[in-house]
Amino acid sequence: MRDVRRFVGECQTCQHMKNGSLALGGLLQSLNILSQVFEDITLDFIIGLPKSNGKEVILVVVDRFSKYGHFFALPWHFNDEYVAKIMVEGVIKLYRIPRSMMSDRDRIFVSTMWKEMA
């Protein structure tokens, strides 16, 4: 038991992930009840993939109502304008401008350009 305590006390990961060092999560918020496809969507990136045809990131766009997904391959170096162009060509042209877009607050999704589009 003493060895375990010593190991945990010296382990950087263990110290970083202790309950006392983590911020408390916020309260859960209920989501709206949906009635149409691509009215509300979620967006996220899958990164760290092996390069294929110069692309190594996938933009995942999922409709919250139907759970239908669109997947777009992106190069490693992309910006908010590039992602917006992909969204217009691959999602908005097919459906419409969604009422809401939910993301993990990635820097791309909180940029000024997205705020101007709203």
Sequence and secondary structure as in RCSB ss.txt:
>XXXX:A:sequence
MRDVRRFVGECQTCQHMKNGSLALGGLLQSLNILSQVFEDITLDFIIGLPKSNGKEVILVVVDRFSKYGHFFALP
WHFNDEYVAKIMVEGVIKLYRIPRSMMSDRDRIFVSTMWKEMA
>XXXX:A:secstr
 HHHHHHHHH HHHHHTSGGGS             STTSEEEEEEE S   BTTB EEEEEEETTT  EEEEEE 
SS  HHHHHHHHIIIIITTS   SEEE    TTTTSHHHHHH 
